[in-house]
Amino acid sequence: MKSDLELAVNAAKTLENLLEERWGVQGRGLHELTDGAENRLDREVVRDLRYIATLRNKIVHESDYTALDDRARFEAAFERAKSALGGGGVIVSRGSKGGSWEQRAQRIPRQKQPLEQPKWVVLLKLLLAVAVIVFQKLPALLRRLKK
C-alpha cells in the first residue's frame, strides 16, 4: 500500500496531466489548472479537485500533517475527478516507473472534451435574444395601443 504522501502526490500529478493533456489547460499546480477548466467542469468535480490539491499541498508542505485524515474520502474524490476528466482506469504519474510521462500519455487515447458554456452564459444569451425580439416588436405594439 502506498503511503499517504505518495498517494497525494501521484493523485495530483495524474489529475494535472489530465487537465493539461486532455483539457488543454495550462498552469502551475492543480489549483491553477483547476482555475483554467473551472467553467467547463461540474461543481462537484471542481470541489474534488480543490480538495485533492489542498490536501496534497498540506501533506507536502506542513511538517505536522503527515497522514490523510480520511484516506477513503481522498481516494473516492480522486476516482470521481479522474473519471470526470476522462482518465478511466489509467493513472499517469510523471517521473515514476513505466516509462516517461510522454510515453504513458501517448498510451492514453486523447478525447476532445466539448466546450460547454456555463449555464449563466446560456441564460444571458437567451435573455438577450428575448430582449432583441421585444425591442424589434415594440414600435408596432405601441402603435396598436395608440389606436
N, C-alpha and C positions, 0 to 999 in steps of 0.2 A: 504494500500500500504506500502510495506517495505521501510525503509529509505535507502538512497544510501549506507551507511556504511554496513547495514545488507545485502543488495543485493550483494555488492562486496565481502564480507567475505563468504557468502553462496555459491556464484558462484565459488569462488576459491576453497573452500572445496569440492564442488561437482566434479570439474574437477580434483583436486588432487586425490580424491578417485577413479575416473575412471581410471586415469593413473596408480595408484597403483594396483587396483584390476583386471582390465581388460587387462591392457597392461604389467603388471609385472614390472613396473618401480619403482626404489627406489630413494629417495632423500628427501630433506627438502624444502618444499615450491614449489609453482607452477613453478617458473623459473627453479629450479634444476630438477624437474620431467620432464619438457618440454625438457631440455637438454638430458635426458635419452631416450626420444622417438623421438627426432627431426628427425633422419634419416629414421624413418618409417612413418612420417606424411607429409601430403601435406603442402607446404609452407604457404598457406593461413591459415591453421589450426594453425601452429606454430605462425604466426603473431597474430592471435586472442588470443591464449594462453598467449603470451607475453604482449599483450595489457591489458588483464584482470589482469594478475599478477602485472603489473606495476601500474595500477590504484588502485588495492586492496592495494598494499604497500603504495601508495601515500595517500589514504584516511585514512588508519590506522595510519601512522607514521608522516604525516605532519600536524601540527596544523592549518595551514592556508588553507588547502584543505579539505573542509567539505562536498562538493557535487560533484557528477559526472558532468563534463561539458556537456556530451551528453549521457543521460541515455538510450535513444533508441538505439544508436550505441553500447553501452556496452551490453545491453540485446541481441541485434542481434548477436554480437560476441560470447556471451555466448551460445546462442542456436546453432549456427553453430559449435562451438567447442564441445559442449556436444553431438550433433548428430554425428559428425565425430568420436568421441571417443567411440560411442556405448551406449550413455546414454539414448537415446529415450526420453520419457517424464518423467522419474523418476529423481527427484532431491534428492541427498543424502547429508545431512549436518550432520556431526558428532556432537554429543552432544546437538542436539535440540530435540524438541518433536517428538514422534513417535517411541520410542524405541532407543536402542543403535545403533551406526553406523554398528556394526556387524550384528544386526538383519535386518536392512534395506538393507545391502549389500547382505544378503542371499536371499532377495526377488528379487534381480536383477539377471536375468538369465546371467550366465557367457558365454561370447563368446570369443573364441580364435581368435585373430587377426592374419592374415597371416603375416609372416615375409617377408616383401617386401624389396628388396635391393634398395639402392639409384640408380638412373639412371646412375650416373658416374661409379658405380661398374659394372653394367651390360655392359656398353660400354667398360670399361677396360678389362673385361673378353673376350668380342668379339674381341677386338684388339689383345689381347694376343693369342687367338686361331688362328687368321689370320696370325700372325707373326710365330707361330709354323708351320703352313702349308707351308708358304712361305719358311722358312728355311729348311724344310724337302725336298721340291722340288727344292731348289736352286742348288744343285750339278748336278742334271740331266739337268736342264735348262742351266747351264754353259757349260756342255759337248756338248749339242746341238749347242750352239753358237760357240764353237771352231771348229766344223766340217765345 
